[in-house]
């Protein structure tokens, strides 16, 4: 069983900058989001001590994971960091706004729009490469583990999509909430928001603007 959540809102999220594997701190709203998700986990999980808290090693996920650990009474020093859960690497584009990228390198922007799954920004990685490392991590799970995973927008929807057997297009259409979490168990992905379970979402039919991840 995996409870999967995204880090809270960051400064660069607000500024519409590509974070990738660079970092910016959580905003006040992001801290509130992280605390709300921690409370929700407390309602969903009877015994938090039976779960292992795993996080991407980037700063914004670490900050979110610490908030979750403290709220659930877990040892923040025991958070297990997993490099394969890092966000998609945007290479030379990291730190730029989407507008700066689109206006600065229109040819590369057009190439990305034509094939987002396989496109690689200069010195970056493709979504396909993110899927490869996410798939590798999922393949190591034995089905008996109880995990709370703090990851990122793109990496999180790739994980959900791979777990649910979705196509590339379905994964690309998925959304990246910072105020909801997902339970992955028995081949089913279920979304939880504001303490109430939603319908199972095999196709993740609620697209969102995923810029600024």
Secondary structure, 3 states (H helix, E strand, C coil): CEEEEECCCEHHHHHCECCCCCCCCECHHHHHHHHHHHHHHHHHCCCHHHCEEEECCCHHHHHHHHHHHHHHCCCHHHCEECHHHCCCCCHHHCCCEHHHHHHHCHHHHHHHHHCCCCCCCCCCCCHHHHHHHHHHHHHCCCCCCCEEEEECHHHHHHHHHHHHCCCHHHHHHCCCCCCEEEEEECCEEEEEECCEECCCCCCCCCCCCCCCC
